Amino acid sequence: MKQKNFTKWLLVFFLCVVFTPLAHADTDPDISVSDCIGKGVDCSSKDSTKDQINEPAESTDDVTEITPTGLTAWDYIRTLLAFIFVIGLLLWLLRFMNKRNRTFDQNRLMTNLGGVPLGQHKSIQLVKMGNHYFVVGVGENVQLLREIEDPDEIADLLARYDQEGSEVRKGIMSQLYERFFSKINSGTNKETSDFSSLFTSKMEEIRADRKQQIDRLKEKGSDRDG
């Protein structure tokens, strides 16, 4: 319960920090804060009077200059925080969905905990039915091989089942990373093997051609001697 409340308040904090807009205040060098608060001066009336005085001057200007506002360091920090928040939210959502699926599997009457294929349409499956665990052979028919009743063995099997689930949850990006670099390494090894085989074949051709030339020279020498 405490962990859920902490996560909730952490999300609220990040939302407030990242998505809070920045407000810019206009300043008037002729009026101070003490004049507006302590002395009861109507600052709004002075602002309106000043705006009315400046209206003719502004209307006479044909070209208005707009000062560009660049990105500040705080804007980059907010973008980085938003990116980290989104990634963390996705990871938390994935973990929550996996935990929910685990809870759903535990509450089901029958659950397949895994299996090993032994050939075409043949396998050995570990099945949980209620609080009982069975090892069955699946082929042309389903045959009960044994029932697991040892608590230590059941605990070991459940621990391995949870470990396999944690390995699956390690992330899609890491799996894609491994597959990508394995393809690159396999492609590099294939290119290296192709080059070495081509180099070897060329060397064999050169040796065979050289041997033929030597044999021809020997034949010519023997003909002259004869």
Secondary structure as a PSIPRED ss2 file (coil, helix, strand):
# PSIPRED VFORMAT (PSIPRED V4.0)

   1 M C   1.000  0.000  0.000
   2 K H   0.000  1.000  0.000
   3 Q H   0.000  1.000  0.000
   4 K H   0.000  1.000  0.000
   5 N H   0.000  1.000  0.000
   6 F H   0.000  1.000  0.000
   7 T H   0.000  1.000  0.000
   8 K H   0.000  1.000  0.000
   9 W H   0.000  1.000  0.000
  10 L H   0.000  1.000  0.000
  11 L H   0.000  1.000  0.000
  12 V H   0.000  1.000  0.000
  13 F H   0.000  1.000  0.000
  14 F H   0.000  1.000  0.000
  15 L H   0.000  1.000  0.000
  16 C H   0.000  1.000  0.000
  17 V H   0.000  1.000  0.000
  18 V H   0.000  1.000  0.000
  19 F H   0.000  1.000  0.000
  20 T C   1.000  0.000  0.000
  21 P C   1.000  0.000  0.000
  22 L C   1.000  0.000  0.000
  23 A C   1.000  0.000  0.000
  24 H C   1.000  0.000  0.000
  25 A C   1.000  0.000  0.000
  26 D C   1.000  0.000  0.000
  27 T C   1.000  0.000  0.000
  28 D C   1.000  0.000  0.000
  29 P C   1.000  0.000  0.000
  30 D C   1.000  0.000  0.000
  31 I C   1.000  0.000  0.000
  32 S C   1.000  0.000  0.000
  33 V H   0.000  1.000  0.000
  34 S H   0.000  1.000  0.000
  35 D H   0.000  1.000  0.000
  36 C H   0.000  1.000  0.000
  37 I H   0.000  1.000  0.000
  38 G C   1.000  0.000  0.000
  39 K C   1.000  0.000  0.000
  40 G C   1.000  0.000  0.000
  41 V C   1.000  0.000  0.000
  42 D C   1.000  0.000  0.000
  43 C H   0.000  1.000  0.000
  44 S H   0.000  1.000  0.000
  45 S H   0.000  1.000  0.000
  46 K H   0.000  1.000  0.000
  47 D H   0.000  1.000  0.000
  48 S H   0.000  1.000  0.000
  49 T H   0.000  1.000  0.000
  50 K H   0.000  1.000  0.000
  51 D H   0.000  1.000  0.000
  52 Q H   0.000  1.000  0.000
  53 I H   0.000  1.000  0.000
  54 N H   0.000  1.000  0.000
  55 E H   0.000  1.000  0.000
  56 P H   0.000  1.000  0.000
  57 A H   0.000  1.000  0.000
  58 E H   0.000  1.000  0.000
  59 S H   0.000  1.000  0.000
  60 T H   0.000  1.000  0.000
  61 D C   1.000  0.000  0.000
  62 D C   1.000  0.000  0.000
  63 V C   1.000  0.000  0.000
  64 T C   1.000  0.000  0.000
  65 E C   1.000  0.000  0.000
  66 I C   1.000  0.000  0.000
  67 T C   1.000  0.000  0.000
  68 P C   1.000  0.000  0.000
  69 T C   1.000  0.000  0.000
  70 G C   1.000  0.000  0.000
  71 L C   1.000  0.000  0.000
  72 T C   1.000  0.000  0.000
  73 A H   0.000  1.000  0.000
  74 W H   0.000  1.000  0.000
  75 D H   0.000  1.000  0.000
  76 Y H   0.000  1.000  0.000
  77 I H   0.000  1.000  0.000
  78 R H   0.000  1.000  0.000
  79 T H   0.000  1.000  0.000
  80 L H   0.000  1.000  0.000
  81 L H   0.000  1.000  0.000
  82 A H   0.000  1.000  0.000
  83 F H   0.000  1.000  0.000
  84 I H   0.000  1.000  0.000
  85 F H   0.000  1.000  0.000
  86 V H   0.000  1.000  0.000
  87 I H   0.000  1.000  0.000
  88 G H   0.000  1.000  0.000
  89 L H   0.000  1.000  0.000
  90 L H   0.000  1.000  0.000
  91 L H   0.000  1.000  0.000
  92 W H   0.000  1.000  0.000
  93 L H   0.000  1.000  0.000
  94 L H   0.000  1.000  0.000
  95 R H   0.000  1.000  0.000
  96 F H   0.000  1.000  0.000
  97 M H   0.000  1.000  0.000
  98 N H   0.000  1.000  0.000
  99 K H   0.000  1.000  0.000
 100 R H   0.000  1.000  0.000
 101 N H   0.000  1.000  0.000
 102 R H   0.000  1.000  0.000
 103 T H   0.000  1.000  0.000
 104 F H   0.000  1.000  0.000
 105 D H   0.000  1.000  0.000
 106 Q H   0.000  1.000  0.000
 107 N H   0.000  1.000  0.000
 108 R C   1.000  0.000  0.000
 109 L C   1.000  0.000  0.000
 110 M E   0.000  0.000  1.000
 111 T E   0.000  0.000  1.000
 112 N E   0.000  0.000  1.000
 113 L E   0.000  0.000  1.000
 114 G E   0.000  0.000  1.000
 115 G E   0.000  0.000  1.000
 116 V E   0.000  0.000  1.000
 117 P E   0.000  0.000  1.000
 118 L E   0.000  0.000  1.000
 119 G E   0.000  0.000  1.000
 120 Q C   1.000  0.000  0.000
 121 H C   1.000  0.000  0.000
 122 K E   0.000  0.000  1.000
 123 S E   0.000  0.000  1.000
 124 I E   0.000  0.000  1.000
 125 Q E   0.000  0.000  1.000
 126 L E   0.000  0.000  1.000
 127 V E   0.000  0.000  1.000
 128 K E   0.000  0.000  1.000
 129 M E   0.000  0.000  1.000
 130 G C   1.000  0.000  0.000
 131 N C   1.000  0.000  0.000
 132 H E   0.000  0.000  1.000
 133 Y E   0.000  0.000  1.000
 134 F E   0.000  0.000  1.000
 135 V E   0.000  0.000  1.000
 136 V E   0.000  0.000  1.000
 137 G E   0.000  0.000  1.000
 138 V E   0.000  0.000  1.000
 139 G C   1.000  0.000  0.000
 140 E C   1.000  0.000  0.000
 141 N C   1.000  0.000  0.000
 142 V E   0.000  0.000  1.000
 143 Q E   0.000  0.000  1.000
 144 L E   0.000  0.000  1.000
 145 L E   0.000  0.000  1.000
 146 R E   0.000  0.000  1.000
 147 E E   0.000  0.000  1.000
 148 I E   0.000  0.000  1.000
 149 E C   1.000  0.000  0.000
 150 D C   1.000  0.000  0.000
 151 P H   0.000  1.000  0.000
 152 D H   0.000  1.000  0.000
 153 E H   0.000  1.000  0.000
 154 I H   0.000  1.000  0.000
 155 A H   0.000  1.000  0.000
 156 D H   0.000  1.000  0.000
 157 L H   0.000  1.000  0.000
 158 L H   0.000  1.000  0.000
 159 A H   0.000  1.000  0.000
 160 R H   0.000  1.000  0.000
 161 Y H   0.000  1.000  0.000
 162 D H   0.000  1.000  0.000
 163 Q H   0.000  1.000  0.000
 164 E H   0.000  1.000  0.000
 165 G H   0.000  1.000  0.000
 166 S H   0.000  1.000  0.000
 167 E H   0.000  1.000  0.000
 168 V H   0.000  1.000  0.000
 169 R C   1.000  0.000  0.000
 170 K C   1.000  0.000  0.000
 171 G C   1.000  0.000  0.000
 172 I H   0.000  1.000  0.000
 173 M H   0.000  1.000  0.000
 174 S H   0.000  1.000  0.000
 175 Q H   0.000  1.000  0.000
 176 L H   0.000  1.000  0.000
 177 Y H   0.000  1.000  0.000
 178 E H   0.000  1.000  0.000
 179 R H   0.000  1.000  0.000
 180 F H   0.000  1.000  0.000
 181 F H   0.000  1.000  0.000
 182 S H   0.000  1.000  0.000
 183 K H   0.000  1.000  0.000
 184 I H   0.000  1.000  0.000
 185 N H   0.000  1.000  0.000
 186 S H   0.000  1.000  0.000
 187 G H   0.000  1.000  0.000
 188 T H   0.000  1.000  0.000
 189 N H   0.000  1.000  0.000
 190 K H   0.000  1.000  0.000
 191 E H   0.000  1.000  0.000
 192 T H   0.000  1.000  0.000
 193 S H   0.000  1.000  0.000
 194 D H   0.000  1.000  0.000
 195 F H   0.000  1.000  0.000
 196 S H   0.000  1.000  0.000
 197 S H   0.000  1.000  0.000
 198 L H   0.000  1.000  0.000
 199 F H   0.000  1.000  0.000
 200 T H   0.000  1.000  0.000
 201 S H   0.000  1.000  0.000
 202 K H   0.000  1.000  0.000
 203 M H   0.000  1.000  0.000
 204 E H   0.000  1.000  0.000
 205 E H   0.000  1.000  0.000
 206 I H   0.000  1.000  0.000
 207 R H   0.000  1.000  0.000
 208 A H   0.000  1.000  0.000
 209 D H   0.000  1.000  0.000
 210 R H   0.000  1.000  0.000
 211 K H   0.000  1.000  0.000
 212 Q H   0.000  1.000  0.000
 213 Q H   0.000  1.000  0.000
 214 I H   0.000  1.000  0.000
 215 D H   0.000  1.000  0.000
 216 R H   0.000  1.000  0.000
 217 L H   0.000  1.000  0.000
 218 K H   0.000  1.000  0.000
 219 E H   0.000  1.000  0.000
 220 K H   0.000  1.000  0.000
 221 G H   0.000  1.000  0.000
 222 S H   0.000  1.000  0.000
 223 D H   0.000  1.000  0.000
 224 R H   0.000  1.000  0.000
 225 D H   0.000  1.000  0.000
 226 G C   1.000  0.000  0.000
